[in-house]
Amino acid sequence: MADAAAGRPLLMVFLDGVGLGDADPATNPLAAATLPRLSELIGGPPVAATPPRDAADLVYRRLDAGLGVDGLPQSATGQTSLLTGRNGAERMGRHYGPWPGPTLTAMLEEGTLFHEAAGSAALANAYPERYFRSLQRRRVRPHAPVVAARAAGVPLRDLDAYRRGEGFAADITGAAFADLDPSLAAVTPVEAGRRLAALARGHAFTFVDVWPTDRFGHQGRHADAVALLEALDAMLEGLLPGLGDVTMVLTSDHGNVEDLRTSQHTHNRVPLLAVGPGAEVFEDADDLTSVGRAGRALLAVRA
């Protein structure tokens, strides 16, 4: 269980490649999707025109993903900045991704929110056996959250953990896992949210990576993006009531899926939604590094 002496618990729901774009449903899946829970929380649809919001135990901000560096924001520098609270793009001298190289790996090994949780951190995602084999044989390069978790001694979860309800599927329902292994049944988004809430209650810091949003943006898959975003919204129904004293932060590393007129990343700002008893520590957040710094402050708060 999460140790109260370690601070207030934090759940980071990370959406890869989700920016705040135009309110055009033809080109922006976030404008086309039906997102009642998310829209109620932020006070409008998740598009650029919806202003920041402050309410009881709630903060919504629009973050700069550019980090003061020219060029299109990229995953490795953005994710490193979120997890460390330090400017990965500035350290590199450019935006870089999708996977961290030696410079960013060193930053992640120096300390992240996984380290800050002092032995009570979880990377909630589950991975199939072929991913572990590919890691071992160096046929796949781990992305920043995996590098950070491993550097902090946080184990990766396999499909046995998922079968026990102790892992999360990046597609939310686990339909892709069910295709890999017929003994694994897909779950509803609401049930996925309940499972994630239980994981988060048991750790000081929990990170979950919803990465298909970035893939759908690059591939221009409007309908798939809408379906995933609507599943994410339904997941909140199961997640938020079960969090207890856990603060949830939902954010992203760069824009992409919100503008399907291009297959590239965008310069759009990205969302930051904080919900829970520690949400106020995020009220001054204005860029990606702010998330890591505020997260460290939250984890450091003594009960």
N, C-alpha and C positions, 0 to 999 in steps of 0.2 A: 504493500500500500504506500501511497505518497506520504512522505514524512513532513509533517506540518512545520518542523523546525527548518526545513529547507526553503520555505517560502510559500507563496501562493501558487497553486498548480496552473499550468498553461497548456492548452491544446492549440496547435497551429494547424489549421486546415489550409494547405497550400494548393492553389490552383495554378497550374503551369500555363503561362501564355494567355492570361485573361486581363484585358484592359477595359477601359471605359470609353466607348465609342459613340457614334451617332445613333440616334433613336430610329434607325431605319431597319425594319424587320427583314428586308430583302438581303441586306448585307451584314447585319449584326445579329447573330443567334441570341445574344443576351436581350435584344429588343423583341425578338420573335418568340422566345420561350415564355411560358406561363410560370411565373416565379412569385407566387403570393407571399410566401414566408419571408423570402429575402427582401422583396419590395416593401413589406410592412416594416421590417427592421430598419432599413436605410431611408425610409420615407419616400420611396419612389423607385422606378426601375433602375437597374444597374447600368446606367449610361452616363455619359460625360455631363449632361445637363443637371443631374440630380445633385443638389448641394451637400456639403458636409452636414453631419447631424450629431447632436449631443442629447442624450436622454439618460434616465436612470440606468446605471450599469450598462451603458451602450455608447460607443463612439464610432462614427463613420467618417473616414477621410479618403481623399484622393491623393495618392502618392506619386511623386516624381520617380520614375524608374531610370531616368537618364544619368543620375548620379554626377552631374557636372562634367560629363565626358562626351565628346562628339561621337556620333554614330548610333546605330540601332542597338538598343539594349539586348543583351544575350543572357542565356540561362545560367551559365556557370558563374559569371560575375554577379548577376542579380541574386541568385540563390545564396552565394557566399556572403553577400552583403546582408541579406535577411538573417542568416544564421549566426553571423559574427557581430553584427552591428558596426562593421568596418567596411570601408569603401573598396570593394573588390576591383571595380573598374579603374579607380584611381591607382590602386596598387599595380595593376597590369599596364596602365597607360592606355587602355582601350577596353571596349566591351569584348567579351570572349565567351565562347561556348561552342557546343552544348555541355561539354564535360570539363571539369577542372584539370589543368595541367599542374606542373610542379609548383608554380607560384601560388595558385589558389589552394592547392592541396596543403601547402605549408600554412596558409592562413587558417584553413579549417582544422588543422592539427593543433594550432596554437590555442584554440578555444572557441566553442560555439555554445548555443543554448543546450545542446546535449551534454556538454561538459558541465555547464552551470548547474544542471539538475543533480549533480553529485551522486551518480549511481542510481538515480531514479528516473531514467529517461527511456522512452520507447519510440522506435520507428514502427508505426502501426501497420504499414504495408506488409502484405505477405508476397512471397516470390516463389515461382515454380522451380522445380529441381533443375531445369535446364539453365536457369539464371545463375544458380550457384556453380554449376559446372563451367559455365562460360566465364564467371569471375575467376575461378580457380585456374583455368587455362588461359586467362587473359585475352579471351576472345570478345569481351565486352568491357567498355570503360565505365566505371561507376559514376553516377552523377553526384552532385554536391551533397545531397542529404545522406546518401549511402556512405560517401567518404567521411562525412562528419560523424555519423553514427558509429562507424567502425573505429574511427580515431578515439572516440570516447568510450570504447569498449561495450557498445550497445549491440546485441546480437540481431541479426536479420531473421525475420520470421518466415517459416516455410508453409507449405500447404497443410501440414498436420496441425500447425497452430491455427490456420484459418478454419480447418474442420472443427476445431474445438471452440470456435467463436472468438479466438484471441488474435485475429489478424484481419486486415482490411484489404479489400480489392480496389484497385485504382479505378475500375469502372463502376464502383459503388455496389452493384448488385452481385458481382462475382460471376456474371454470365460467361466471361472468358475463361475463368477457372473451371466452370462446369463443362465447357467444351473440351478442355484438356483432360479432365478426369470426371467421368460420368458419376462417380460416387460423391461428387461435390455438387450440391444443389444451389442454384441461385437464390438469393434472398431479396426481400423487398427493400427499397431504400430506407423505409422507416426502421426495419430491423437492423440494417447496416448502421444506422445512426445510433441505435440503442447499444449495439456492440462497441462502437467507437466510444460512446460515453462511458461504458464500463471500463474500457482500457484507460481512458484519460483519468478517471477517478483513482486508478491504481498507481499513477506515476506523477512525478513533479512536472515533467515535460513530455508531451506526446506530439509527434509530428506525423502528419499523414499527407501523402503526395497524390493528388489527383492530376496525373500527367496527360491523359488522353485529350484534354482540352487543347493543348499545344499541337498535338498531332492533327486533330481535326482542323485546326486553323491553317496549318501548313498545307493540308490536303484539300481544303475548301469544302469540307463535308458538313454542310449546313444542317441537314436533318439529324445527323449523328450528334452534332454539337448541341442542338436544341434538346434532344432526348437526354443527353448526359447532364445538362444544366438543370433540366426539370427533375431528374433523379436526385441531383445534389440538393435542390430545394426541398424535395420530399424527405431527404435524409435529415434535414434540420428539424423536422417534426419529431423524429425519434431521438435526435442528439441533444437538443437544447434542454428539454425538461429533465434529462438524466445527468446533467453535468455537476449538479451540486455546487461546490465552491470553486469549480474549475472555470477559469476564464478562457473563452474561445476567441482566437484570432483567425480570421479568414483573409487571405491576401494572395498576391501573385508577384511574379518576378519581372514581367514585361507584357506588353500588349501583343496580341496576335489574333485570337479567335473572334474578337469583336469587330474585325474588318476583313471580310472575305473577298474584298476587291483586290487584295494582295495576298500572296503566299508567304510574305515575309513578316517579321516582327514589325511593331509600330512604335511610334513615339508617344502613344497615349499614356495618360496616367493610369495607375492600377488601383483597385479598391483595397481598403483596409477597414474591416469590420471587426470590432472588439465587443464582445458580449460577456458579461459576468461581473463578479464583485471587484475585479482589478482592472476593469476597462478604462478607468480614468488615467492610468499611466500612459495610455496611447494617445491622449488628447493633443499632444504637441507633435505627433508624427507627421512628417511631410515628405520623407523619401524612404527608400528601402532600408537604409542603415538605421533609421529611427525605430524600425520594428525590432531589430536585434537588441538595441540599447534598452528599449522599453521592456522587452521580454526579460532581459537580465535584471532590470530593476524589480520587475514583478516577482521573479523567482527568488530575489534576495530579501523580499519583505518577510519579516518574521511574524509568526502568528501571535 
